[in-house]
Amino acid sequence: MAKNYKLLLKQSIGGPAKPLVKNGATVKKGTLLAQPEGLGVPLHASVSGKITEITDTYIMIAADAKQSADFEPIAKSDSIVEMVKAAGICGMGGAGFPTYVKLGTDLKGGAIVINAVECEPLLKHNIKQVIAQPEKIRRGIQLAMQATNAGRCLFAIKEKNAEAIAAFKKVIKDGDNIEVRALPDLYPMGEERAIIRETMGVMLGVDQLPAVAGAVILNVETVARIAEAVDERRPVISKDLTVVGKVGKDRESHVFLDIPIGTPVQELLDMVGGIDGEYGEIIMGGPFTGKSCTPEDVVVKTTGGIIVTMEFLNEKRPLGLLVCACGANEARLREIAGKMNANVVGVQKCKQAQDVRGALKCENPGNCPGQAEKIMELRKAGAQAVLCSNCSDCTNTVMCVAPKLKMAVHHETDHVMRTVGHALIRRLPIEECKAN
């Protein structure tokens, strides 16, 4: 295991937690290290050891050479919400919203919707957890339903994951009021408004939350952590994740359950055989919504994946950017364009992308009316190639127009998909994609 663990004080939506411990203190696994002063989640030691540094952004722990499986438990309470709050649980699918706030919603017989879609390509830890720990997930669902006064649970999962669906259905009992809803294998089926549309038949507006439909959405790992908090009094001190890409001797997805929070990325890379030669970038997260990182960065409560990619292709032609609400934002597309040594000559936003409080939201995620106008605008600006961050359906419409205008098409995920031999996001045969 790593010798030093850097635990970031900001692990969720909201403000950073404020340290409660002093430099030089000895801590146990599970020791409360910091508390938020407003919206946010508390931080607990993920390993036993000695605190060697405290800054405005992190607490560093030098880990003991020998780690016990024991941990310092959170306080017992009759309130599910209070135990979830004390455990420091946030949305572990990537969004990071404090879970105690969601569980404080009175659904009055509405629905808990479980996101087991694992929307991003290559990530597989959610599905592995469904297969390995279905009883724990069921227990977490029961607790979430009790806390919110929900009358039913809708378990959303891609229809292709037949083994996981079968494993979970085996543990459902009469009276649970849990329904498994199989979704198509398209991106972004895991987006919360897409899940509500597919499971409840309600199309929320871009500024509406699931509560409008009488629902609360929880990631599958999040509900497992709820069960651990209430039944085991276990704080969030570890994370499930996937490591994949240009690592070791293969390009398969490597799933790890319960990696200590604060583990360096380099430690995870070493666990799968290290980086295989030269590489393009390391991504923390998924191919669509992940961010570039370094080997020195560390695992947080929202980390879902570590991806090492092949080197970037050079694009010498003038490049246009098509920004989608479902994938990378403009800043991330410009970063990728820079790594391709491309000259950006124009930027357009997806036809359905709406600005909501400074963030782009799609009017109807995964259902695209067409991008012809946007592509033609980029062509007028002088672009001979386009880099897009669109969903599966939007990219399909891009491909109906751009090649006819003799414009090459790049997707933000291309360097990831090529690394592992995955079909490019085009809805076209790989050979045709490469030709473009």
N, C-alpha and C positions, 0 to 999 in steps of 0.2 A: 504494500500500500504506500501511498504518498507520505512524505514526511511532514508536509505543511498543507493546511487546508485554509483557504481564504473564503470566509463566509461574508457575502455582500449584505449590507444592512438593508438594501432595497431588494426585495425578492418578489414583490407583487405590485399590482396597481395601488396607488396611494403613496404616502411618504415613506422615507426610510425609517427603520426602527432606531431607537436611541439606546446606546450601550448601557447595560446595568452592571457590567463586570469591569474589573481593573486589569491593567497590564500586569503580567506575572502571575495571575491567578491560575489555580489548577481547576479544571472542569471535568465533569463526567459527560459521557454521551447522554444527550437529552437535557443538559443544564440550560436554563433560560439565560440567553445572552443579551437580548435586547427586546424592547417593546416599542411599538409605534405610538405616537402621540395623537394621531387621528386615524384616518382610513389607512389600513395596512395590516400586516400580520407579524406576530412575534417571531423571533429567531432563536433557535436552539442549537447547541453544540452537536455536530454530527459525528464527532469522534471524541474520545477522552484524550486529555493532554494538558498542555500549558499555553496560556495566551501569551503570545510574543509581540503582538502589535495591534493597536487600535487606532483607526483613522476615522475620517468623516464618512468613509464609504465602505469599510470592511473591518472585520475582526479576524486576525490570523491565529490559528492554533497549531502548535507543534505537537503532532500526534504521538501518543505512547506507542512503543514498538509492538506491544501486545494489546489487542482490543477485545473487550468482553462483549458478548451479545446483550448484556444487560443495559438498561437505560434508566435515566431519572424520569419517573412518570409525571404527567401533568396532574393537576388536582382533580379529584372526583367531584362531579356535579350531577344534580338531577336534570340539568338542562343540556340537551344535545347541542344546542347552539353555542352555549358557553364552553363546552368541551372542545368543539370544533374551533372556536376562536382561540382558546388557550393552546391548542395544538399547532396553530400557525398554518392552517390549511388554506390554500388558494387554488384557483383553477389550474390544474396541472397539465392541461392540454395545450397551454401556451399563452392564454389570455391573462391569467394571473389575477383574476378578480377575487377578493377575499370571500371565502365560501360562507362564513358566518352571516354575511349580509344577505346572501341568497336564501339561506335556510331560515332567515328571519321573516321571509315572505309568507303570509297566510294565503294559501292557494284556494281555500274554501272548496275542496273537492277537485281541484284542477289536477294537472299532470306534472310529475317529475319526468323529464326527458333525458335519457342517458346517451351521451355522445360516445359511442364505441366505433364510430365511423373510421377513425384513423385516416383522415382525408389525404394527408401528404403522401406522395409516393415514397417507397423504400422504408418508411418507418413501420416497425412491426411489434413494438413493445406492448401497445394496448391490446392487440389481438392475442399475444402470448399470455398476457395476464388474464384475459377472459377464459382462455383454455386452462390455465394453471390454477386460478383462484376464483372460480365461479361462485362458490359459497360466500366468500368474503365480499364479493361485489353485490350479491343478493342481500346480504346483511346491511351493507352500506345504503342500498336502495331503501330498505325497510326503515332505517333510521332517518333518511332524508324525507321520506313520505310522512313519517310521524311528526317530524319537526315542522313541516310546511302544511300539514293537514291536506296532503294530496290524496286524491281518490284512486289514482292509477299511475302506472309507470309505463312509458313507451321507450323501449330499448332499441336505439337506432344503430344499425351495423350494416356494413356492405354485404350484399347477398353472396359475393364471392367467398366470404369467410365461413364456409359451411362447417368446418370443424369447430370453430368458436361458437357458432350459432347452436350447434348440437350440444356442446358442452354446457352452455348456459341454460338451454331449455330443460336439460336434465334436472337442474336444481330448483326450477320454478315449481311451486306447490299451489294447489287449489286455494283460492282466496288471496293470493299475492297481488292479484290485479296487475300483473306485469305482462305486457304484450311486446313481442319481438317484431320489429319492423325492418324488413330487408330493403336496403337502398341500392341504387345502381352505382357502378364503379366509375364515377366521374368526379372530377374536381370542380367546384368545392362543396361536395355533399356534407362536409363537416362544419361549414359556416352556420352559425346559429339560426339565421333566418331561413336558410335552405333546409335545415333539419325540421324546423317548425312547419314549413311548407310541405315537406315530404311525409311527415308523421301525423300532422294534425289538419292538413288541408287549409292552412291559414297563411296568406301572404302578408307578412308584416311590412309596414312602411320603413323607409331607410332610417327613420329616427325613432322607431318603436322597439321596445325590448320584449323578450318572450313573455313577460308578465302580462302584457296586453292580451295574449292568447290564453292566459290562465296557466302558464307553464314556467318552470325553472329548469334550465339545462345544466347538467353536471357531467364533466368528463369521467370516463370509466375509472381512471386511476384516482380521481378525486373521491369518488364514493368508496373506494377501497380504503383510502386514508381516513375517511369518516368512521368506518368500522373499526380501524385500528385505534383511533382516538378515543372512541366511546368504550370499546370492549377491552382494549389493552392499555389505555391511557398513554398511548404512544404519540409523541409529537412528530411533526414532519422533519425528519433528519436524513431522508434519502429520497432518491428519484429513480424512476424507471426510464430507460432511454435506449436508443438504437445507434450503433456506430457502423458506418458503411462507407464504401468508396475505395479510394486508391490506398488501401491498407493491407498489410499482411500478404498472404499468397492467394487470396481470392477476392471476389467483389460481392460476396454475400452480405446480407444484413446480420449484424451481431447484436443480439438483444441482451441487455443487462438489467436486472431487477435490483432495486435497493442499493444504488450507488450513493455514497455519502455526499450530502450537499457540500460544496466547496472543493470537490475533487478537481484537480487540474485536467484540462483537456489532454495534455501530454500523457498523463497517467492512463487515460482511456485508450489512447492511440497505442501505447506500449502493450496494453492488454490484448490487442488484436494483431500484434506483430509489427507495429510501427508503420510509418508512411513509406510507401513503395516508390522510391525514387523522387523525381521532380514532380511538383504538383502545382495546381492553379491557385486554389484557396481552400481554407477550412471553413465550413459553414456550421453554425450552431442553430439547430432547428431543422425545418424541412426544406426541400428544394424550392418551394414557392415562397414561403414567408420567412425563411431563415435569414440570419445576418452573418456576415463574415466575422471570423474570430481568429485568435492566435492560440498556439499551444499553451500559453500562460493563462488564458482565460479559464474560468471555473464553472462547474455545474451549479445551477440555481434551481429553484423549485419549478420553474417553467421550462427547463431544458428538455427537449424531446429527442433531439438527434445531434450527432456529430458526423459531418460528411466531409470527406477529403476528395477533391475533384482533380481531374486531369488538367493540364495546362490549357489556357484559353486560346481559342483560334484568333488569328488576326483578321480584322475587318478593315480593309483599306478604302472601301467605298463610303461615301457620305451616309450617315446613319440617322434614322428617325426613331424616336421612342414612343411606344404606345403603352400608356400607364393604365393598369386595370385595378379596380378596387379589391379584387380577389387575390392578388399576388404582390409582387414587389412595388414599392412606391417609386417616385421619380428619382429620389436620391440613390436608391439601391440600383436602379437601372443605369444611372449615370456612373456609378461605381463599376458595374460590370462592363459598360461601354469603355471606360478608361482602361480596364484590364485587357480589353480586346484591341487597344490602341486605335479606337474608332473616333471619328470626328462627328459629334452630334450636331445636326443641322435643324432639327425640329422636334417638338414634343406635342403629343395629343393625348387626351384622356379618353378612355373607353366610353362609348356612347351611353352606357347605363350608369357610369360612375357619378355619384352625387357627393358633394362636400357636406359632411355633417360634423360640426364642431371641430373643423380642422383635419378630419380624417375622411378618406373616400369610402363610400358604401355603395354596393351594387343594388340597383333597383330590383333585380330578380336573379339572384346568384345561380350561375350555371345555365341560364337560358338567354342566349344572345340574339338580338334582332339584326345584327349585321354591323360590320366595321368598315364598309366600303368608303363612306365619306371621310373617315379618319385617315385611312390609308392614302386616299387621293390627296388629302391636305398635306400629308408628309411628302408625297411625291412632288407636289407643287413647291415645297420648301427645298427641294433638291435632293431628297433622300433616295439612295439607290438600294438601301437595305433597311430593314426594320427590326428592332429589338422590342419584343412585347412581353408583358407579364400576365397575359390573359388566362382565363379558365379554359377548360377543354373545349367548350362550345364556342367561345369567342375566337380562340385560335383557329378553329375550323373555318370560321367566317373570314378571318384574315387570309387564310390560304385560298379562299375563293377569289380573292382580289389581287393580292400582292404579286404572285407569280405572273399574272396576266399583264401587269405593269412592269415586268422584268425587274422586280424588287426581290432580293434575297430576304428570307425570313429567319430570324434567330429568336428563340424563346429563352427567357431568363434561366430556365432549368437545363438548357442544352448541355452545358459542360458537366452537369451532374449525371444526366441520363447517358451520355456517351461514355462516361467513366465506367459505368456498370453494365453497359450493353442493353440498356432499357430503351424501348421505343420512344422516340422523341414526341413531345406534346404537339401533335399536328393532326391527328386522326388520318394520317396518310401512311403508306408503307415506308419503312425506314429508308429503303433505297431512294425513294423519291424525295424524302426529306433531305438526305445528304446531297442530292443533286441540286437542291436549292440553296 
